[in-house]
Amino acid sequence: MSYVIAIDIGGTFTDLVACDVETGAVAYTKSPTTYGRLGDAIFDCIHKAALDAGNASSVKHGTTLVINALLQRAGAKTALITTKGFRDVLEIGRGNRTQPFDLRFHREPPLIPRELRLEIDERIDGSGRVRTPLATAELPGLATTLRSLEVEAVAISFLNSYLTPDHEEEAAAALRQLLPGVFVTTGTGLTREWHEFERTATVAANAYVGPQVSKYVAEFDAGLRDSGFMGSLLLMGSHGGVISAERSCREPITLVESGPVGGCIGAARYGQLLGIDNLVAFDMGGTTSKCVLIERGRYAVESIYHIGGPDHGFPIRGNVIDILEVGVGGGSIAWLDRQRRLSVGPISAGSTPGPASYARGGVEPTVTDANLILGRLDAANFLGGEMRLDPALARDAMVARIAEPLGYTGSDGAVRAARGVLTIANVTMSSIIKKISIARGYDPRDFALFCYGGGGPLHGIELARALKIPRVIVPPEPGNFSAVGMLLADPRIDTARTFIVQLNLKNLSNVMSLFAELEIEGQAALHREFGEGEVTVDCEAEMRYKGQHHSIKIRLAATDNLDQLRTRFNQEYVRRYGHANATAEIEIVVLHSLATLHTTKPEISHLARGQRNGKPALLETRPVYFLEEDRFLPSTVYDRYALGTDFAARGPALVVEYGSSTLIGPSDTFKIGSLGEIHIDCHH
């Protein structure tokens, strides 16, 4: 037996999926995330699933370690080495004011304070020529200063180095020798794209999290080896592919959205097999909710990602799946402000102490507690009976913190408060679906809502009704679905190069030549890190009208001619902005090469657990509260594992399984599909 293990560490639960690629045998398990010792929850999952790590060919791992360290400013003491005269690039940033009418607006301070930003004499001009050679004689003195400052990491970013990386590479090689044990990273080692501020911010962030990620990966790998594991440890990259453990330690910033992207991959794959091109993938976990738009079977990958959001945060360069996120999840705490206005999130109870109903010391009411009060969760069979929820604790917390302060007294006070909590949570979550669809020129009614995460299927029909989305799809094991997506991820390496030219026949030939170089570079890196196999390469170009600052990505093929590229760019421009200028000059700005190594992956049809023979499909009938009806309704509760393909029924209903429950509205119908998925037709 040889299987693949996928692990996703979330804010509340750590999820594991293991699948034997040959036999299709599959195992799912969850454990509360253990803060401080993340590996404990992983090995608890392995133990609960009765797995022998020695039989695993690979482990694919997604983690929120990087994004949490950046948001919480909990990284290493980091220094920045820059070209003389440019130490304040991080501080100056961009001159735009993202919130022009907020008189108290301020951006977050840079990761590296000014006293840790040092300079060295060197200069490369805008055409890539060396104007001032690197002052190598200054490097020993810089190393002495860095040693006295007791820095743990060093970021190197020189002016215009994206054109000629020699100075950065030379300085890094010297400092690694002079400062053994210090994490040293260069901007050009991460990206060969322009824009000084973004590149410097990226390498600063990479250095800031480097020591922590390297330590974590080394300890986790050692723990796996101690348990007999002899396969490959792979980390889930933000671009939608897995990367080697060695690359993840060298380029940890590529893991910034490592956790959520697995679900995006899985949603896109399910959509392809079901013949559904347009999906909104919605993931509601314990701490946050995320969504991704999948159009024509593909999700968008952006080259700029803002840590802390575009208004107050700082940018990093590197391909990241276009994910929107909001701080509402199952563990999000409901609270009242000074004016006694009800809010939900962004603070989460996490796994410790967790929602009040977990009986682990939590006293604040959460979204999970509200769902329990309203009959949407089974207290005795949470996580298949592994955890028992306490309805009394949930009710007490809701009454004490929300209902009584708002004057909701009497026997229905907790219900009224819980209803308000879920209403606000749904409004907040639907806002990110609007941003990723309506705000970008898409009509959500043209999409299906693909819901997963522990809470996604509980809220899917209400979000769909708010946005007039006609159909909701819930995959098998939605509570572990991000880990399922990781099982389906292939090794991938993205390379990019700034190449600013006017779009004409001569330059198109040069563009294709450069793409050929990038293709060879990506293929070589994949074969070096993962061995032989079939590699495919996708090409994209960032393009714009001459004179513009912003660009949009357009897919390229080797057979494209000039007219096809112009047409494709103008069509995309019209879709995004409602107009185009067919006679204007077009520029190519950045070239992206996306190399993927295709590996053997499990069949999706094998990922649904088999039916439990002899178990009744209908478990019970119990009252469940529906927001649109504003009342409890007698609802049929089904065991999902006892429902066969083509089973169909009408709501009101609740379909329960190991990691989640799916709510079916009183006017909705649902059916079990060929892959074990639930199709819900929402009647508006």
C-alpha positions in Angstrom: 0.0 0.0 0.0 1.3 3.5 -0.9 -0.7 6.6 -0.4 -0.6 10.4 -0.5 -1.3 12.4 2.6 -2.6 16.0 2.4 -2.7 18.2 5.4 -4.3 21.7 5.9 -3.8 23.6 9.1 -6.6 26.0 9.7 -7.3 28.5 12.5 -9.6 26.1 14.3 -9.0 22.6 12.9 -6.2 20.7 11.2 -7.5 18.6 8.4 -6.1 15.4 6.9 -6.9 13.4 3.8 -5.1 10.3 2.8 -5.7 8.4 -0.5 -4.2 5.3 -2.0 -3.8 6.3 -5.7 -4.0 2.7 -6.9 -6.9 1.2 -4.8 -8.8 4.4 -4.2 -8.9 3.8 -0.4 -9.4 7.1 1.4 -9.3 8.4 5.0 -10.4 11.7 6.5 -9.9 13.1 9.9 -9.7 16.4 11.8 -8.2 17.6 15.1 -8.2 20.9 16.9 -5.2 23.0 15.8 -2.5 23.1 18.4 -1.0 26.6 18.5 2.7 26.7 19.3 3.2 23.1 18.3 1.4 22.8 15.0 2.8 19.4 14.3 1.0 17.8 17.3 -2.4 18.2 15.6 -1.0 16.7 12.4 0.4 13.6 14.1 -2.9 13.3 16.0 -4.7 13.2 12.7 -2.3 10.6 11.4 -2.9 8.5 14.5 -6.7 8.9 14.4 -6.7 7.8 10.7 -4.6 4.7 11.7 -2.0 5.5 9.0 1.6 4.3 8.8 3.7 7.2 7.6 6.2 4.7 6.2 3.7 3.7 3.5 3.2 7.3 2.3 4.8 8.3 -1.0 4.4 12.0 -0.3 2.9 14.5 2.1 1.4 17.7 0.7 1.0 20.4 3.3 -0.7 23.7 3.3 -0.2 26.1 6.2 -1.2 29.6 7.3 2.2 30.0 9.1 3.5 32.7 6.7 0.4 34.9 6.5 -0.1 34.7 10.3 3.5 35.7 11.0 3.2 38.7 8.6 -0.2 39.9 9.9 0.8 39.4 13.6 4.3 40.9 13.0 5.7 37.8 14.6 8.7 37.2 12.3 12.5 37.3 12.7 14.6 40.4 13.4 15.5 41.3 9.8 17.9 43.8 8.2 17.7 45.2 4.6 20.7 46.0 2.5 20.0 48.5 -0.3 21.7 50.6 -2.9 23.3 53.7 -1.3 20.6 56.4 -1.1 17.6 54.1 -1.3 17.2 52.8 2.3 13.8 54.4 2.6 12.1 52.8 -0.3 10.1 50.6 2.1 9.0 53.7 4.0 8.1 55.9 1.0 6.1 53.1 -0.8 3.6 54.5 -3.2 2.3 58.1 -3.3 -1.3 57.1 -3.7 -3.8 57.5 -0.8 -6.1 54.5 -0.8 -8.6 56.1 1.5 -8.6 59.8 0.5 -11.5 60.9 2.7 -10.2 59.2 5.9 -8.3 62.0 7.8 -6.8 59.5 10.2 -5.6 57.2 7.4 -2.2 55.5 7.8 -0.4 52.6 6.4 1.1 49.9 8.5 4.8 50.6 9.3 7.4 48.6 7.2 8.5 45.2 8.5 12.0 46.5 8.8 12.6 49.7 10.8 15.0 52.3 9.6 17.8 51.5 12.0 18.0 48.0 10.4 18.1 49.3 6.8 21.7 49.6 5.7 23.3 50.8 2.4 26.1 49.8 0.2 27.7 51.6 -2.8 26.6 50.1 -6.1 24.5 51.2 -9.0 22.8 49.6 -12.1 21.1 52.0 -14.5 17.6 51.6 -16.1 19.0 49.7 -19.1 20.8 47.1 -17.0 24.4 48.5 -17.3 26.7 48.8 -14.3 27.3 52.4 -13.4 29.0 51.8 -10.1 30.5 48.4 -9.3 29.5 46.7 -6.1 31.8 47.9 -3.2 32.7 44.4 -2.0 35.2 45.9 0.4 32.2 47.3 2.4 30.7 43.8 2.9 32.9 42.7 5.9 32.0 45.9 7.7 28.3 45.4 7.0 28.5 41.9 8.3 30.1 43.1 11.5 27.3 45.7 12.0 24.6 43.0 11.3 26.3 40.7 13.7 26.3 43.4 16.4 22.6 44.1 15.7 21.9 40.3 16.3 19.7 40.0 13.1 18.3 36.6 12.2 17.7 37.4 8.5 19.0 39.7 5.8 17.1 40.9 2.7 19.1 42.3 -0.2 17.4 44.6 -2.8 19.4 46.8 -5.2 18.1 49.4 -7.6 17.3 48.0 -11.1 18.7 44.6 -10.1 15.8 42.9 -11.9 17.7 43.7 -15.1 21.1 42.5 -13.9 21.1 40.4 -10.7 24.9 40.0 -10.4 25.4 42.5 -7.6 22.7 41.0 -5.4 24.0 37.5 -6.0 27.6 38.5 -5.2 26.6 40.3 -2.0 24.4 37.4 -0.9 27.2 34.8 -1.5 29.6 36.9 0.6 27.2 37.6 3.5 26.2 33.9 3.7 29.9 33.1 4.3 30.4 36.0 6.7 27.1 35.4 8.6 26.7 31.6 9.0 23.3 30.7 10.4 21.6 33.9 9.2 18.9 33.6 6.6 20.0 35.7 3.5 17.7 36.2 0.5 17.7 38.5 -2.6 14.9 40.2 -4.5 16.0 38.8 -7.8 16.0 35.3 -6.3 12.3 35.7 -5.9 11.2 37.7 -8.9 12.7 39.4 -12.0 9.9 41.9 -12.2 10.2 45.7 -12.0 8.8 48.2 -9.5 11.4 48.9 -6.8 9.0 49.2 -3.8 7.1 46.0 -4.5 10.2 44.0 -5.1 11.9 45.4 -1.9 8.7 44.7 0.1 8.7 41.1 -1.2 12.2 40.3 -0.3 11.8 42.0 3.1 8.7 39.8 3.8 10.6 36.7 2.6 13.5 37.3 5.0 11.1 38.2 7.8 9.4 34.8 7.8 12.4 32.8 6.5 13.9 31.6 9.8 10.5 30.6 11.2 9.4 28.6 8.1 12.8 26.9 7.8 12.6 25.8 11.4 9.0 24.6 11.1 9.6 22.7 7.9 12.8 21.1 9.3 11.1 20.0 12.5 8.0 18.7 10.7 10.1 16.8 8.2 12.2 15.3 11.0 9.0 14.2 12.8 7.8 12.5 9.7 11.1 10.8 9.2 11.1 9.6 12.8 7.7 7.9 12.2 9.1 6.0 9.2 8.2 8.4 6.3 10.6 8.0 3.4 8.8 10.0 0.7 8.7 13.6 -0.4 7.5 16.5 1.7 5.8 19.1 -0.5 4.3 22.5 0.5 1.2 24.0 -1.1 2.2 27.2 -3.0 0.0 30.2 -3.4 0.1 29.9 -7.2 -1.9 26.7 -7.2 0.8 24.1 -7.3 3.0 22.3 -4.8 6.7 23.1 -4.3 9.6 21.2 -2.7 10.4 21.6 1.0 13.8 23.0 0.0 12.3 25.7 -2.2 9.7 26.5 0.5 12.5 27.2 3.0 14.3 29.3 0.4 11.2 31.2 -0.8 8.7 31.0 2.0 6.8 34.0 0.7 5.4 31.7 -2.0 3.4 30.1 0.9 1.5 33.3 1.8 -1.9 31.8 0.8 -0.8 28.2 1.2 -3.8 27.1 3.2 -6.9 28.2 1.1 -5.6 27.5 -2.4 -6.2 23.7 -2.1 -9.9 24.3 -2.2 -9.6 26.4 -5.3 -7.8 23.6 -7.1 -10.4 21.1 -6.0 -13.3 23.3 -7.0 -11.9 23.9 -10.5 -11.4 20.2 -11.0 -14.9 19.3 -9.8 -16.3 21.9 -12.1 -14.4 20.5 -15.1 -15.7 16.9 -14.4 -19.3 18.1 -13.8 -19.2 20.2 -17.0 -19.7 23.5 -15.0 -17.4 26.2 -16.3 -18.4 29.0 -14.0 -18.2 28.6 -10.3 -17.8 30.8 -7.2 -15.8 28.7 -4.8 -16.7 29.6 -1.2 -14.8 28.4 1.8 -16.0 29.1 5.3 -13.6 27.8 7.9 -13.3 28.4 11.6 -11.6 31.8 11.4 -12.2 33.3 8.0 -14.3 32.9 4.8 -12.6 32.9 1.4 -14.0 33.0 -2.2 -12.5 32.6 -5.6 -14.1 33.1 -9.0 -13.6 30.3 -11.5 -14.5 31.3 -15.1 -14.4 28.9 -18.0 -12.7 26.3 -15.7 -9.8 28.6 -14.6 -9.2 30.8 -11.5 -7.3 34.1 -11.8 -3.8 34.3 -10.6 -2.6 37.8 -9.6 1.0 39.1 -9.6 0.5 41.5 -6.7 -0.9 40.4 -3.3 -1.3 42.9 -0.4 -0.6 41.6 3.1 -3.2 43.2 5.4 -5.4 44.3 2.5 -4.8 46.9 -0.3 -5.8 49.8 1.8 -3.4 49.6 4.8 -1.1 46.6 3.9 2.0 46.2 1.9 2.5 44.4 -1.5 4.4 41.3 -2.4 5.2 40.3 -5.9 4.6 36.7 -6.9 1.8 34.7 -8.4 -1.1 34.2 -5.9 -4.5 32.8 -6.7 -7.0 35.7 -6.6 -8.6 35.0 -3.2 -10.8 37.4 -1.3 -11.1 36.9 2.4 -13.1 38.2 5.3 -12.8 37.7 9.0 -16.0 35.7 9.6 -15.9 31.9 10.2 -17.5 29.4 12.6 -15.3 30.5 15.5 -15.9 34.2 14.9 -17.0 36.0 18.1 -20.2 38.0 18.2 -19.8 41.2 20.2 -21.5 44.6 21.0 -19.7 47.9 20.5 -20.2 50.9 22.8 -23.4 51.9 21.0 -24.6 48.3 21.5 -24.4 47.5 17.8 -24.0 43.8 17.0 -20.8 42.8 15.1 -19.4 39.4 14.1 -15.6 38.8 13.9 -12.9 39.4 12.9 -11.6 38.0 16.2 -12.0 34.3 16.5 -12.2 31.9 19.4 -10.0 29.5 17.4 -9.5 26.0 18.8 -8.3 27.3 22.2 -10.6 28.0 23.9 -12.9 27.7 21.0 -16.6 28.5 20.8 -18.5 28.3 24.1 -20.2 25.1 23.1 -16.9 23.3 22.8 -16.7 23.3 26.6 -13.0 24.2 26.6 -13.2 27.4 28.5 -14.7 29.7 25.9 -17.2 32.2 27.2 -17.9 34.3 24.1 -20.7 33.5 21.7 -19.7 32.5 18.1 -21.2 31.7 14.8 -21.0 28.0 15.7 -22.9 28.6 18.9 -25.6 30.5 17.0 -25.9 27.6 14.5 -26.2 25.1 17.4 -28.9 27.2 19.2 -30.9 27.3 15.9 -30.8 23.5 15.5 -28.4 23.4 12.6 -25.8 21.4 14.3 -26.1 18.0 16.1 -24.6 18.4 19.5 -24.1 14.6 20.0 -22.6 13.9 16.6 -20.2 16.8 15.9 -17.2 15.4 13.9 -19.0 12.1 13.8 -19.3 12.0 17.5 -15.6 12.7 18.2 -16.6 16.0 19.9 -19.7 16.7 21.8 -21.1 20.2 21.8 -22.9 21.7 24.9 -26.1 23.6 23.8 -26.5 25.0 27.4 -23.1 26.7 27.3 -23.8 28.2 23.8 -27.2 29.5 25.0 -25.7 30.9 28.2 -23.0 32.8 26.3 -25.5 34.2 23.8 -27.9 35.4 26.4 -25.2 36.9 28.7 -23.2 38.7 26.0 -25.8 39.5 23.3 -29.5 38.9 24.2 -29.7 40.5 27.6 -27.6 43.6 26.8 -29.9 44.2 23.8 -33.1 43.6 25.8 -34.0 40.3 24.3 -35.5 38.6 27.4 -37.7 35.6 27.7 -37.4 32.1 26.3 -36.7 33.3 22.8 -34.0 35.8 23.6 -31.1 33.4 22.7 -32.9 32.5 19.4 -33.4 36.2 18.4 -29.7 37.0 19.2 -28.5 33.9 17.3 -30.6 34.9 14.3 -29.0 38.3 14.4 -25.5 36.8 14.5 -26.1 34.6 11.5 -27.8 37.5 9.5 -24.8 39.7 10.0 -22.4 36.9 9.3 -24.2 36.2 6.0 -24.2 39.8 5.0 -20.5 40.1 5.6 -19.7 36.9 3.7 -21.9 37.8 0.7 -20.0 41.1 0.4 -16.8 39.3 -0.7 -18.8 37.3 -3.3 -20.1 40.6 -4.6 -16.6 42.0 -4.8 -15.2 39.1 -6.7 -18.1 39.0 -9.1 -20.3 42.1 -9.5 -17.4 44.6 -8.8 -15.4 42.9 -11.6 -18.1 42.9 -14.2 -19.6 39.4 -13.6 -23.2 38.5 -12.9 -23.3 36.0 -10.0 -26.5 34.6 -11.5 -24.3 33.1 -14.2 -22.4 31.1 -11.7 -22.9 28.1 -9.4 -21.9 28.5 -5.7 -19.5 25.8 -4.7 -19.5 25.6 -0.9 -17.0 23.9 1.3 -15.2 24.3 4.6 -16.9 23.3 7.9 -19.4 26.1 7.7 -19.8 26.7 4.0 -22.6 24.2 3.4 -24.6 25.5 6.4 -24.7 29.0 4.9 -24.6 28.3 1.2 -28.3 28.5 0.4 -28.7 31.8 2.3 -25.7 33.4 0.4 -27.1 32.1 -2.9 -30.5 33.5 -2.2 -29.1 36.9 -1.3 -27.2 37.0 -4.7 -29.9 35.2 -6.8 -27.4 32.4 -7.5 -29.6 29.5 -8.9 -27.5 26.5 -7.8 -25.4 25.4 -4.8 -23.0 22.5 -5.0 -21.5 20.8 -2.0 -18.6 18.3 -2.6 -18.1 15.2 -0.6 -16.3 15.8 2.8 -16.5 19.6 2.5 -15.0 20.0 6.0 -11.7 18.6 4.6 -12.0 19.9 1.1 -8.9 22.2 1.1 -6.9 19.1 1.9 -8.7 17.2 -0.9 -7.6 19.9 -3.4 -4.0 19.5 -2.3 -4.2 15.9 -3.3 -5.0 17.1 -6.8 -2.2 19.6 -7.0 0.8 19.1 -9.2 4.4 20.5 -8.8 4.6 23.9 -10.4 7.2 26.7 -10.8 6.4 30.2 -12.1 9.0 32.5 -13.6 8.5 36.0 -14.7 10.5 38.7 -16.5 9.9 42.4 -17.1 10.1 43.0 -20.9 8.6 46.4 -21.9 8.0 46.6 -25.6 5.4 47.8 -28.0 3.2 45.1 -29.5 4.3 44.8 -33.1 5.5 42.0 -35.4 9.2 42.3 -34.6 8.8 42.5 -30.9 6.3 39.6 -30.9 9.1 37.4 -32.2 11.4 38.6 -29.4 8.6 37.9 -26.9 8.2 34.3 -28.1 12.0 33.8 -27.9 12.1 35.0 -24.3 9.2 32.8 -23.5 11.2 29.8 -24.9 14.0 30.7 -22.5 11.6 30.9 -19.5 10.1 27.6 -20.5 13.5 25.9 -20.5 14.3 27.5 -17.1 11.0 26.3 -15.6 11.3 22.7 -17.0 14.8 22.4 -15.7 13.9 23.5 -12.2 11.0 21.0 -12.1 13.1 18.1 -13.3 15.9 19.0 -10.9 13.5 19.1 -7.9 11.0 16.4 -8.7 12.6 14.1 -11.3 11.4 13.3 -14.8 7.9 13.6 -16.1 5.6 15.4 -18.5 5.8 19.2 -18.2 3.4 21.6 -19.7 4.0 25.4 -19.8 1.4 28.1 -19.9 2.3 31.6 -21.0 0.8 34.9 -20.0 1.7 38.5 -20.7 0.8 41.6 -18.8 -0.4 44.2 -21.3 -1.7 47.7 -21.3 -2.4 50.7 -23.6 0.7 52.9 -24.0 0.7 55.6 -21.3 -1.2 53.5 -18.7 0.3 52.4 -15.4 -1.9 49.3 -14.8 -1.9 46.2 -16.9 -4.0 43.1 -17.4 -3.0 39.5 -17.9 -3.6 37.9 -21.3 -3.0 34.2 -22.1 -0.6 33.5 -25.0 -0.1 30.5 -27.3 2.9 29.8 -29.5 0.6 30.0 -32.5 -0.8 33.4 -31.7 -0.4 36.2 -34.3 -0.5 39.9 -33.8 -4.2 40.4 -34.6 -5.2 37.6 -32.2 -3.3 39.2 -29.3 -4.7 42.6 -30.0 -8.3 41.2 -30.2 -7.9 39.2 -27.0 -6.5 42.2 -25.1 -9.3 44.5 -26.3 -12.0 41.9 -25.5 -10.7 41.5 -22.0 -10.5 45.3 -21.6 -14.1 45.7 -22.7 -15.2 43.0 -20.2 -13.4 44.6 -17.3 -14.0 48.3 -18.1 -16.8 48.5 -20.6 -14.8 50.1 -23.4 -11.7 49.7 -25.4 -9.6 51.7 -27.8 -9.0 49.6 -30.9 -6.6 52.1 -32.5 -4.4 52.7 -29.4 -0.8 51.4 -29.2 -0.5 48.3 -26.9 2.5 47.5 -24.7 3.7 44.2 -23.3 5.1 44.8 -19.8 5.8 41.5 -18.0 6.0 37.9 -19.3 4.9 35.0 -17.1 5.8 31.3 -17.7 3.9 28.7 -15.6 5.5 25.3 -15.7 3.6 22.3 -14.3 4.9 18.7 -13.8 2.0 16.3 -14.2 1.9 13.5 -11.6 -0.3 10.6 -10.8 -3.3 11.8 -8.8 -6.3 10.1 -7.3 -9.5 9.8 -9.2 -12.1 12.3 -7.9 -14.8 9.6 -8.1 -12.9 7.7 -5.4 -12.7 10.5 -2.9 -16.3 10.2 -1.7 -16.6 7.7 1.2 -18.5 4.6 0.4 -22.1 4.2 1.6 -22.7 2.7 5.0 -24.7 -0.4 4.2 -27.6 -1.0 6.6 -27.6 2.5 8.0 -30.9 4.4 7.5 -30.6 7.5 5.2 -33.3 9.3 7.3 -32.0 9.8 10.8 -34.7 11.9 12.4 -37.0 14.9 12.1 -36.2 17.9 14.2 -36.9 21.7 14.3 -34.4 23.8 12.4 -34.5 27.6 12.2 -34.5 29.2 8.7 -33.7 32.9 8.5 -35.9 33.5 5.4 -38.9 32.0 7.2 -38.0 33.6 10.6 -39.1 30.4 12.4 -38.3 26.8 13.2 -39.5 24.3 10.7 -39.7 20.5 11.2 -36.8 19.3 9.0 -35.7 15.9 7.8 -32.1 15.0 8.8 -30.3 12.7 6.4 -27.0 10.8 6.8 -25.0 11.8 3.7 -23.1 8.5 3.7 -26.4 6.6 3.2 -27.5 8.6 0.2 -26.8 7.0 -3.1 -26.3 8.6 -6.5 -29.4 10.2 -7.9 -31.1 10.3 -4.5 -33.4 13.4 -4.6 -35.6 15.1 -2.0 -37.1 18.5 -1.1 -36.4 20.7 1.9 -36.5 21.7 4.6 -33.7 19.3 5.4 -30.3 18.9 6.9 -27.7 16.5 5.4 -25.1 15.6 8.1 -21.6 14.1 7.7 -18.3 13.9 9.4 -16.9 17.5 9.0 -20.0 19.6 8.1 -23.7 19.8 7.6 -25.6 21.0 4.6 -28.8 23.1 5.0 -31.6 22.7 2.5 -34.3 25.5 2.4 -38.0 24.7 2.6 -38.5 25.6 -1.1 -35.3 24.0 -2.3 -34.7 20.6 -3.9 -31.5 18.6 -3.8 -29.9 15.6 -5.6 -26.8 13.5 -5.1 -24.6 13.6 -8.2 -22.3 11.1 -9.8 -19.2 12.2 -7.8 -21.1 12.2 -4.5 -21.7 15.9 -4.6 -24.9 17.5 -3.5 -26.7 19.7 -6.1 -29.2 22.2 -4.5 -31.6 24.1 -6.7 -32.4 27.3 -4.9 -35.9 28.7 -5.6 -35.9 32.4 -5.2 
